[in-house]
Amino acid sequence: MIVAVDTGGTKTLVAAFSDNRRLHKKHRFETPKNPQQYLEILAELITTNYDIKKITALSIAIPGSIKDQIILQCPNLGWQNVPIIELLRKKLSYKGPVFLENDANLAGLGETHSRTPLPYKALYVTISTGIGTGVITHGYIDPELRTSEGGHMLLEYDGLLQVWEYFASGRAIYETYGKYARDIHDRQTWEEIADKIARGLYALIPVLQPTIIIIGGSIGTHFQKFHQPLQTIV
């Protein structure tokens, strides 16, 4: 059994998969800003709902940069230099394999492999609390771009140099319009949002030259509301 943990800037999702790929019950909790509290909640959830002896691997997705199995930083959570694997092993008394990876890289990997035929190069953009990017080449997370953070690019917007996710992420959309994406229905607002998303794609497309662009995250679930103006702009 594989236990997968999707850590987001707002919520964390946990699910288990049997060897036959059957999905078990999913669990959710609000992601704490304190990494120690996050580990305590996660460890309790895993020990309560799963048999540690039957877990063959843990896969943990993190919305931030990782090096040498340590979380260097998660800007939307305020985490820095967290040895999460070491700490989680101690709490669970678990000795099996633990895989730690950026959430956009993992989501991009899964989405790319759901396409037939397999795209040569896929650019995955997750737009949720923040913006994350992952590049999948030949079906693998691109090793040269593994730690890239497209959402942190500086772009010209409204006459100023701004970080892309500061004006185009789900958090920015809520702060600008006073509504969550699910509550926005007028065409003009979605055209404005499409323009904000396109600013980042302008910079990424010429450099990466992706075969396909996949947009995910909480804003991506509303893709049908803005895909036409986004496609027209790009």
KOLDREN-727686 format. One record per residue: chain; x, y, z of N, C-alpha, C, CB in turn; residue in one letter. Coordinates in steps of 0.2 Angstrom, whole numbers, padded with zeros to 4 digits. Atoms other than C-alpha are relative to their C-alpha. Glycine has a CB too. Example, Ala and Ser with C-alpha at 12.3 -4.5 7.8 and 13.67 -1.06 7.14 Angstrom:
A  0004  -0006  0000  0062  -0022  0039  0004  0006  0000  -0005  0000  0006  A
A  -0004  -0006  -0001  0068  -0005  0036  -0004  0005  0003  0002  0002  -0007  S
! end
This chain:
A  0004  -0006  0000  0000  0000  0000  0004  0006  0000  -0005  0000  0006  M
A  -0003  -0006  0001  0006  0017  -0005  -0004  0006  0003  0002  0002  -0007  I
A  0004  -0005  -0003  0001  0032  0006  0003  0007  -0004  0001  0001  0007  V
A  -0002  -0006  0003  0001  0049  -0004  -0003  0006  0004  -0003  0000  -0008  A
A  0002  -0006  -0004  0001  0066  0004  0001  0006  -0004  0004  0000  0007  V
A  0000  -0006  0004  -0003  0081  -0006  -0001  0006  0005  -0006  0000  -0005  D
A  0000  -0005  -0005  0002  0096  0005  -0001  0007  -0004  0007  0001  0004  T
A  0002  -0007  0003  -0006  0113  -0001  0001  0006  0004  -0006  0000  -0003  G
A  -0001  -0007  -0004  -0004  0131  0005  -0006  0001  0004  0001  0005  -0005  G
A  0006  -0001  -0004  -0022  0129  0012  -0002  -0006  0003  -0005  0003  -0005  T
A  0002  0006  -0003  -0026  0111  0014  0005  -0006  -0002  -0007  -0002  -0003  K
A  -0004  0006  0002  -0018  0094  0014  -0004  -0006  -0001  0005  -0002  0006  T
A  0004  0006  0002  -0025  0078  0006  0004  -0006  0001  -0003  0001  -0007  L
A  -0004  0006  -0001  -0020  0061  0011  -0004  -0006  -0003  0001  -0001  0008  V
A  0004  0005  0003  -0025  0045  0002  0005  -0006  -0001  -0003  0001  -0007  A
A  -0004  0006  0000  -0019  0027  0001  -0002  -0004  -0006  -0001  -0005  0006  A
A  0001  0004  0006  -0018  0015  -0014  0003  -0007  0001  0004  0004  -0007  F
A  -0002  0007  -0001  -0018  -0004  -0014  0005  -0001  -0006  -0006  -0004  0000  S
A  -0004  0003  0006  -0006  -0014  -0025  -0003  0000  -0006  0003  -0006  0002  D
A  0003  0000  0007  -0019  -0015  -0038  -0003  0006  -0002  -0006  -0005  0001  N
A  0002  -0007  0001  -0021  0004  -0038  -0007  0002  0002  0001  0001  -0008  R
A  0006  -0002  -0003  -0037  0004  -0029  0001  0006  0005  -0004  -0006  0003  R
A  0000  -0006  -0005  -0040  0021  -0020  -0004  -0001  0006  -0002  0006  -0004  L
A  0004  0001  -0007  -0045  0020  -0002  -0003  0007  0002  0005  -0003  0005  H
A  0003  -0006  -0003  -0054  0033  0008  0005  0006  0000  -0004  -0001  0006  K
A  -0004  -0006  0000  -0047  0051  0006  -0001  0004  0007  -0001  0004  -0006  K
A  0000  -0004  -0006  -0043  0062  0021  0002  0007  -0001  0004  -0003  0006  H
A  -0002  -0007  0001  -0041  0081  0022  0001  0004  0007  -0006  0003  -0004  R
A  -0001  -0005  -0006  -0035  0094  0035  0003  0006  -0002  0004  -0004  0006  F
A  -0002  -0006  0001  -0031  0112  0035  0008  0000  0001  -0003  0006  0004  E
A  -0007  0000  -0001  -0012  0114  0032  0002  0006  0005  0004  0001  -0006  T
A  -0003  -0005  -0005  -0004  0122  0048  0006  0004  -0003  0001  -0003  0007  P
A  -0005  -0004  0002  0008  0136  0046  0007  -0002  0004  -0001  0008  0002  K
A  -0006  0003  -0004  0019  0127  0059  0001  -0007  -0002  -0002  0000  0008  N
A  -0002  0007  0002  0028  0112  0052  0000  -0005  0005  0007  0001  -0003  P
A  0000  0005  -0005  0029  0103  0068  -0007  -0002  0002  0003  0003  0007  Q
A  0007  0002  -0001  0010  0104  0070  -0002  -0004  -0006  -0004  0007  0001  Q
A  0002  0004  0006  0008  0098  0052  0002  -0007  0001  0004  0003  -0006  Y
A  -0003  0007  -0001  0019  0083  0056  -0004  -0004  0005  0007  0000  0002  L
A  0004  0003  -0005  0009  0079  0072  -0007  -0002  -0003  -0001  0005  0006  E
A  0007  0001  0002  -0008  0080  0063  0001  -0006  -0006  -0003  0006  -0004  I
A  -0001  0005  0005  -0001  0070  0048  0002  -0007  0003  0006  0002  -0005  L
A  -0002  0007  -0003  0007  0056  0059  -0006  -0003  0003  0006  0001  0005  A
A  0006  0003  -0003  -0009  0054  0069  -0005  -0002  -0005  -0003  0006  0005  E
A  0005  0002  0006  -0020  0053  0053  0003  -0007  -0003  0000  0005  -0005  L
A  -0003  0006  0003  -0008  0040  0046  -0001  -0006  0005  0007  0001  -0002  I
A  0000  0006  -0005  -0007  0029  0062  -0007  -0002  0001  0004  0002  0006  T
A  0007  0002  -0002  -0026  0030  0065  -0003  -0004  -0006  -0003  0007  0001  T
A  0003  0003  0006  -0031  0025  0047  0003  -0005  -0004  -0002  0006  -0004  N
A  -0003  0005  0004  -0018  0014  0040  0005  -0004  0005  0004  0003  -0005  Y
A  -0004  0005  -0003  -0008  -0001  0046  0007  0002  -0002  -0002  -0007  -0001  D
A  -0006  -0002  0002  0010  0005  0046  0004  -0006  -0003  0004  0003  0006  I
A  -0004  0006  0003  0017  -0013  0043  -0002  -0001  -0007  -0002  -0006  0004  K
A  0002  0001  0006  0007  -0013  0027  0002  0005  -0005  -0008  -0001  -0001  K
A  -0001  -0005  0004  0013  0003  0020  0007  -0001  -0003  0001  0007  0004  I
A  -0006  0002  0004  0026  0000  0006  0004  0006  -0002  -0001  -0004  -0006  T
A  -0003  -0006  0002  0030  0018  0002  -0004  0006  0002  0002  0001  -0007  A
A  0003  -0006  -0001  0026  0036  0007  0002  0005  -0005  0001  0003  0007  L
A  -0002  -0005  0005  0025  0050  -0006  -0003  0006  0002  -0003  -0002  -0007  S
A  0002  -0007  -0003  0024  0068  0000  0001  0005  -0005  0004  0001  0007  I
A  -0001  -0006  0004  0021  0083  -0011  0000  0006  0004  -0006  0000  -0005  A
A  -0001  -0007  -0004  0026  0100  -0005  0000  0006  -0004  0007  -0001  0004  I
A  0001  -0006  0004  0022  0117  -0012  0006  0005  0001  -0006  0004  0001  P
A  -0006  -0004  -0001  0040  0123  -0011  0006  -0003  -0003  0001  0001  0007  G
A  -0006  0002  0003  0058  0120  -0015  0004  -0006  0005  0005  0005  -0001  S
A  -0003  0005  -0004  0068  0104  -0009  0007  -0001  -0003  -0005  -0007  -0001  I
A  -0007  0002  0002  0086  0099  -0009  0002  -0005  0006  0005  0006  0000  K
A  -0003  0005  -0005  0094  0084  -0001  -0005  -0003  0005  0006  0002  0003  D
A  0006  0002  -0005  0077  0078  0006  -0002  0005  0005  0002  -0007  0002  Q
A  0002  -0005  -0005  0075  0094  0016  -0004  0005  -0004  0006  0003  0003  I
A  0004  -0005  0002  0062  0107  0013  0003  0007  0001  -0007  0000  0003  I
A  -0003  -0006  -0001  0071  0123  0009  -0004  0006  0002  0004  0002  -0006  L
A  0005  -0005  -0002  0056  0134  0009  -0006  -0001  -0003  0003  0007  -0002  Q
A  0007  0000  0003  0037  0134  0006  -0002  0007  0002  -0004  -0005  0004  C
A  0001  -0007  -0001  0034  0153  0004  -0007  0001  0003  0000  0004  -0006  P
A  0007  -0001  -0002  0015  0151  0006  -0002  -0002  0007  -0005  -0002  -0005  N
A  0001  0003  -0006  0017  0142  0022  0005  0003  0005  0001  -0008  0000  L
A  -0005  -0003  -0004  0032  0151  0029  0005  -0005  0003  -0003  0003  0006  G
A  -0004  0006  -0002  0042  0134  0031  0007  0001  -0003  -0003  -0007  -0002  W
A  -0007  0000  0002  0061  0134  0030  0004  -0005  0003  0003  0007  0001  Q
A  -0005  0005  -0002  0074  0121  0031  -0003  -0005  0005  0006  0003  0004  N
A  0003  0005  -0004  0063  0107  0038  0002  -0007  -0003  -0008  0001  -0001  V
A  -0002  0007  0002  0070  0089  0038  -0006  -0004  0001  0006  -0002  0004  P
A  0007  0003  -0001  0052  0082  0035  0001  -0007  0001  -0004  0002  -0005  I
A  0000  0008  0000  0057  0064  0031  0003  -0003  0006  0005  -0002  -0006  I
A  -0003  0002  -0006  0068  0062  0046  -0005  0001  0006  0007  0004  0002  E
A  0005  -0001  -0006  0055  0069  0058  -0006  -0004  -0001  -0002  0008  0000  L
A  0006  0005  0001  0041  0059  0050  0001  -0007  0002  -0003  0001  -0007  L
A  -0002  0007  -0001  0050  0043  0051  0000  -0001  0008  0007  -0001  -0002  R
A  0000  0001  -0007  0053  0046  0070  -0007  -0001  0003  0004  0006  0003  K
A  0007  0000  -0003  0035  0050  0073  -0004  -0007  -0002  -0004  0006  -0002  K
A  0003  0006  0003  0029  0034  0063  0003  -0006  0002  -0002  0001  -0007  L
A  -0004  0006  -0001  0043  0022  0068  0000  -0004  -0007  -0002  -0004  0006  S
A  0000  0003  0007  0043  0019  0049  0007  0000  -0003  -0005  0004  -0005  Y
A  -0006  0001  0003  0058  0012  0040  0000  0000  -0008  0004  -0005  0003  K
A  0001  0001  0007  0051  0011  0022  0002  0006  -0004  -0007  -0002  -0002  G
A  -0002  -0006  0005  0055  0022  0007  -0005  0006  0001  0000  -0002  -0007  P
A  0004  -0006  0000  0049  0040  0008  0002  0004  -0006  0000  0004  0007  V
A  -0002  -0004  0006  0048  0051  -0008  -0003  0007  0002  -0003  -0003  -0006  F
A  0002  -0007  -0001  0048  0070  -0006  0001  0003  -0006  0004  0003  0006  L
A  0000  -0003  0006  0044  0080  -0021  -0004  0007  0000  -0001  -0004  -0006  E
A  0004  -0006  0001  0038  0097  -0026  -0007  -0002  -0003  0003  0005  -0005  N
A  0006  0002  0002  0019  0096  -0029  -0002  0001  -0007  -0005  0004  0005  D
A  0002  -0001  0007  0018  0104  -0046  0004  -0005  -0004  0003  0007  -0002  A
A  -0003  0006  0004  0031  0091  -0052  -0003  -0006  0000  0007  -0001  0003  N
A  0004  0006  0000  0021  0077  -0046  -0006  0000  -0003  -0001  -0002  0008  L
A  0006  0000  0003  0005  0083  -0052  0001  0000  -0008  -0004  0007  0002  A
A  -0002  0000  0007  0013  0087  -0069  0002  -0007  -0003  0006  0004  -0001  G
A  -0002  0007  0002  0020  0069  -0069  -0006  -0004  -0001  0005  -0003  0005  L
A  0006  0004  0000  0003  0061  -0066  -0004  0003  -0006  -0004  0001  0006  G
A  0004  -0003  0005  -0006  0073  -0078  0003  -0002  -0007  -0001  0007  0000  E
A  -0003  0001  0006  0006  0070  -0092  -0001  -0007  -0002  0008  0002  0000  T
A  0001  0007  0002  0005  0051  -0091  -0007  -0002  -0001  0003  -0004  0006  H
A  0007  0001  0001  -0014  0052  -0092  -0001  0002  -0008  -0004  0004  0004  S
A  0001  -0001  0007  -0011  0058  -0110  0002  -0005  -0005  0003  0007  -0002  R
A  -0002  0005  0005  -0010  0047  -0125  -0001  0003  -0007  -0005  -0006  0000  T
A  -0006  0003  -0002  0001  0048  -0134  0004  0005  0005  0005  0000  -0006  P
A  -0004  -0004  -0005  0014  0054  -0121  0003  0006  -0003  0005  -0005  0004  L
A  -0003  -0006  0003  0018  0072  -0124  0008  0000  0001  -0003  0006  0003  P
A  -0008  0000  -0001  0037  0075  -0127  0002  0005  0005  0003  0003  -0007  Y
A  -0001  -0004  -0005  0037  0090  -0116  -0006  0004  0003  0006  0006  -0002  K
A  0006  -0003  -0003  0023  0096  -0104  0002  0005  0005  -0004  -0006  0003  A
A  0000  -0006  -0005  0022  0112  -0094  -0006  -0001  0004  0001  0007  -0003  L
A  0006  0001  -0005  0011  0109  -0079  0000  0007  0004  0000  -0006  0004  Y
A  0000  -0006  -0004  0005  0125  -0070  -0006  -0001  0005  -0001  0006  -0005  V
A  0006  0001  -0005  -0005  0123  -0054  -0001  0007  0003  0002  -0005  0006  T
A  0002  -0007  -0002  -0014  0139  -0049  -0005  -0001  0006  -0004  0004  -0006  I
A  0004  0001  -0006  -0021  0138  -0031  0002  0006  0005  0002  -0007  0003  S
A  -0002  -0006  -0004  -0016  0148  -0016  0006  0004  -0003  0003  -0003  0007  T
A  -0005  -0003  0003  0000  0151  -0025  0000  -0003  -0007  0007  -0001  0003  G
A  -0001  0003  0007  0007  0146  -0043  0006  -0004  0000  0000  0006  -0005  I
A  -0005  0004  0001  0018  0132  -0046  0001  -0003  -0007  0000  -0006  0005  G
A  -0001  0002  0006  0026  0125  -0061  0004  -0007  0000  0003  0005  -0005  T
A  -0004  0006  0001  0033  0108  -0067  0001  -0002  -0007  -0004  -0006  0004  G
A  -0001  0002  0007  0041  0102  -0083  0002  -0007  0000  0006  0005  -0002  V
A  -0001  0007  0001  0040  0084  -0088  0002  -0001  -0007  -0007  -0004  0001  I
A  -0003  0001  0006  0051  0079  -0102  0001  -0008  -0001  0007  0003  -0001  T
A  0000  0007  0001  0050  0061  -0110  -0003  -0004  0005  0008  -0002  -0001  H
A  0004  0004  -0006  0038  0056  -0096  0004  0000  0006  0000  -0007  -0002  G
A  -0003  0000  -0007  0050  0061  -0082  0001  0007  0002  0007  -0003  -0001  Y
A  -0001  -0006  -0002  0052  0076  -0071  0007  0003  -0003  0000  0001  0008  I
A  -0006  -0003  0003  0065  0087  -0080  0005  0001  0005  -0001  0006  -0004  D
A  -0005  -0001  -0006  0081  0086  -0069  0003  0006  0000  0005  -0006  -0001  P
A  -0003  -0006  0000  0087  0102  -0075  -0005  0006  0002  0002  0002  -0007  E
A  0005  -0005  -0002  0071  0111  -0071  -0004  -0002  0006  -0005  0001  -0005  L
A  0004  0003  -0006  0066  0101  -0055  -0001  0005  0005  0004  -0006  0002  R
A  0001  -0005  -0006  0068  0116  -0043  -0002  0006  -0003  0007  0000  0003  T
A  0002  -0006  0003  0062  0129  -0055  -0007  0002  0004  -0001  0000  -0007  S
A  0006  -0002  -0003  0048  0140  -0048  -0003  0006  -0004  0001  0003  0008  E
A  0002  -0005  0005  0039  0149  -0062  -0005  0005  0003  -0004  -0004  -0005  G
A  0005  -0004  -0003  0026  0156  -0050  0003  0006  0003  -0004  -0003  0005  G
A  -0004  -0005  -0003  0040  0167  -0043  0003  0005  -0004  0005  -0003  0005  H
A  -0003  -0004  0005  0045  0175  -0059  -0002  0007  0001  -0002  -0002  -0007  M
A  0001  -0007  0000  0046  0194  -0059  -0003  0002  -0007  0006  0005  0002  L
A  0003  -0002  0007  0034  0201  -0073  -0003  0007  0001  -0006  -0005  -0002  L
A  0003  -0007  0000  0028  0218  -0078  -0008  -0001  0000  0002  0004  -0007  E
A  0007  0000  0000  0010  0220  -0073  -0002  0007  0004  -0003  -0006  0004  Y
A  0003  -0006  -0002  0000  0236  -0070  0006  0005  0001  -0003  -0001  0007  D
A  -0005  -0005  0000  0016  0246  -0073  0006  -0001  0005  -0003  0007  0001  G
A  -0005  0002  -0005  0026  0237  -0060  0003  -0007  -0001  -0003  0001  0007  L
A  -0003  0007  0000  0038  0222  -0059  -0003  -0003  0006  0008  0000  0001  L
A  0003  0003  -0006  0028  0210  -0048  0001  -0008  -0001  -0007  0001  0000  Q
A  0000  0008  0000  0029  0191  -0044  -0006  -0002  -0003  0002  -0003  0007  V
A  0006  0002  0004  0017  0182  -0055  -0005  -0003  0005  0002  -0006  -0005  W
A  0005  0002  -0004  0008  0173  -0041  -0003  0005  0005  0003  -0006  0004  E
A  0003  -0006  -0004  0006  0190  -0032  -0006  0003  -0003  0005  0005  0001  Y
A  0006  -0003  0003  -0007  0195  -0045  -0004  -0005  -0004  0002  0005  -0005  F
A  0004  0005  0004  -0013  0179  -0053  -0002  -0007  0003  0004  -0002  -0007  A
A  0001  0006  -0004  -0014  0166  -0040  -0008  0000  0003  0005  -0001  0006  S
A  0006  0000  -0003  -0030  0160  -0031  -0001  0005  0005  -0002  -0007  0002  G
A  0000  -0004  -0006  -0026  0170  -0016  -0001  0007  -0003  0006  0000  0004  R
A  0000  -0007  0003  -0023  0186  -0027  -0007  0001  -0003  0005  0000  -0006  A
A  0007  -0001  0003  -0040  0183  -0036  -0005  0002  0005  -0002  -0006  -0004  I
A  0005  -0002  -0005  -0049  0183  -0020  0001  0007  0003  0001  -0006  0006  Y
A  -0001  -0007  -0003  -0040  0198  -0013  -0002  0006  -0005  0008  0001  0001  E
A  0001  -0006  0005  -0043  0208  -0029  -0008  0000  -0001  0003  -0002  -0007  T
A  0008  0000  0001  -0062  0203  -0032  -0004  -0002  0006  -0001  -0005  -0006  Y
A  0004  0001  -0006  -0067  0198  -0015  -0005  -0006  0000  -0005  0006  0002  G
A  0004  0006  0001  -0074  0181  -0021  0005  -0006  -0002  -0005  0001  -0006  K
A  -0004  0005  0002  -0067  0164  -0023  -0002  -0002  -0007  -0002  -0007  0005  Y
A  0001  0001  0007  -0066  0157  -0041  -0007  -0003  -0001  0006  -0005  -0003  A
A  0006  0004  0001  -0081  0146  -0038  -0006  0005  0000  -0001  -0005  0005  R
A  0006  -0005  -0001  -0092  0162  -0035  0001  0005  -0005  0000  0003  0007  D
A  0000  -0005  0005  -0086  0172  -0050  -0003  -0003  -0007  0008  0001  -0002  I
A  0003  0002  0006  -0097  0170  -0065  -0001  0005  -0006  -0008  -0002  0002  H
A  0000  -0005  0006  -0096  0186  -0076  0006  -0001  -0004  -0001  0007  0003  D
A  -0005  0001  0005  -0086  0185  -0092  0005  0005  0001  -0004  0001  -0007  R
A  -0005  -0005  -0001  -0077  0201  -0089  0006  -0001  0005  -0003  0007  0001  Q
A  -0005  0001  -0005  -0069  0196  -0073  0005  -0006  -0002  -0004  -0002  0006  T
A  -0004  0006  0003  -0063  0179  -0081  0004  0002  -0005  -0005  -0006  -0002  W
A  -0004  -0002  0005  -0056  0188  -0095  0006  0004  0003  -0004  0005  -0005  E
A  -0005  -0004  -0004  -0046  0199  -0083  0005  -0005  0003  -0002  0004  0005  E
A  -0004  0005  -0003  -0040  0183  -0074  0004  -0004  -0005  -0005  -0005  0004  I
A  -0004  0003  0006  -0035  0175  -0091  0006  0004  -0002  -0005  -0001  -0006  A
A  -0005  -0004  0002  -0025  0190  -0095  0006  -0001  0005  -0002  0007  0000  D
A  -0005  0001  -0005  -0016  0188  -0078  0004  -0006  0000  -0003  0001  0007  K
A  -0003  0006  0001  -0012  0170  -0081  0004  0000  -0006  -0005  -0006  0000  I
A  -0004  0000  0007  -0006  0173  -0099  0006  0004  0001  -0004  0004  -0005  A
A  -0006  -0003  -0001  0007  0185  -0092  0006  -0004  0001  0000  0005  0005  R
A  -0005  0005  -0002  0017  0171  -0085  0001  -0005  -0006  -0002  -0004  0006  G
A  -0001  0004  0006  0014  0160  -0100  0004  0003  -0005  -0007  -0003  -0003  L
A  -0004  -0003  0005  0021  0173  -0111  0008  -0001  0001  -0001  0008  0000  Y
A  -0007  0001  -0002  0038  0171  -0102  0002  -0007  -0001  0001  0003  0007  A
A  -0002  0007  0000  0038  0152  -0101  0000  -0003  -0006  -0005  -0003  0005  L
A  0001  0003  0006  0032  0147  -0118  0007  0001  -0004  -0006  0002  -0004  I
A  -0006  0000  0004  0047  0154  -0128  0006  -0003  0003  0002  0008  -0001  P
A  -0006  0004  -0003  0060  0147  -0116  -0001  -0007  0000  0001  0003  0007  V
A  0001  0007  -0001  0053  0130  -0113  -0003  -0003  -0006  -0005  -0001  0006  L
A  0002  0003  0006  0044  0127  -0129  -0004  -0006  0001  0005  -0001  -0006  Q
A  0003  0007  -0002  0032  0114  -0122  -0005  -0002  -0006  -0005  0002  0006  P
A  0004  0003  0004  0022  0102  -0132  -0007  0001  0002  0001  -0007  -0001  T
A  0007  0000  -0003  0007  0104  -0121  0000  0004  0007  -0004  -0006  0001  I
A  0000  -0004  -0006  0002  0116  -0107  -0006  -0003  0004  0000  0008  -0001  I
A  0006  0003  -0004  -0009  0108  -0093  0000  0005  0006  0002  -0007  0003  I
A  0001  -0005  -0006  -0017  0120  -0080  -0004  -0004  0005  -0004  0006  -0002  I
A  0003  0004  -0006  -0022  0112  -0063  -0001  0005  0006  0004  -0006  0002  G
A  0001  -0004  -0006  -0025  0118  -0045  -0007  0002  0000  0004  0006  0000  G
A  0007  -0002  -0001  -0041  0125  -0038  -0003  0005  -0006  -0001  0003  0007  S
A  0003  -0004  0006  -0042  0138  -0052  0000  -0004  -0006  0005  0006  -0001  I
A  0001  0004  0006  -0039  0125  -0065  -0006  -0004  0000  0006  -0005  0000  G
A  0007  0004  0000  -0055  0116  -0060  -0005  0004  -0003  -0002  -0002  0007  T
A  0005  -0004  0003  -0064  0131  -0067  0003  0002  -0007  -0001  0007  0004  H
A  -0003  -0001  0007  -0054  0130  -0084  -0005  0002  -0005  0004  -0005  -0002  F
A  0005  -0001  0005  -0070  0130  -0094  -0002  0008  0000  -0006  -0004  0001  Q
A  0003  -0007  0000  -0074  0148  -0088  0005  0005  -0003  -0001  0002  0007  K
A  -0004  -0005  0002  -0058  0156  -0094  0005  -0003  -0006  0005  0002  0005  F
A  -0004  0003  0005  -0050  0144  -0107  0000  0004  -0007  -0002  -0007  -0001  H
A  0001  -0004  0006  -0057  0154  -0122  0004  0006  -0001  -0007  0001  -0002  Q
A  -0004  -0006  0000  -0050  0171  -0118  0007  -0002  0001  -0002  0005  0006  P
A  -0007  0001  -0001  -0034  0163  -0112  0003  -0003  -0007  0001  -0006  0005  L
A  -0002  0003  0006  -0032  0153  -0128  0001  0006  -0006  -0004  -0005  -0003  Q
A  0000  -0006  0004  -0036  0169  -0138  0006  0005  0001  -0006  0004  0000  T
A  -0005  -0004  -0002  -0023  0179  -0129  0007  -0003  -0001  0000  0002  0008  I
A  -0006  0004  0001  -0009  0166  -0130  0001  -0001  -0007  0000  -0006  0004  V
! end
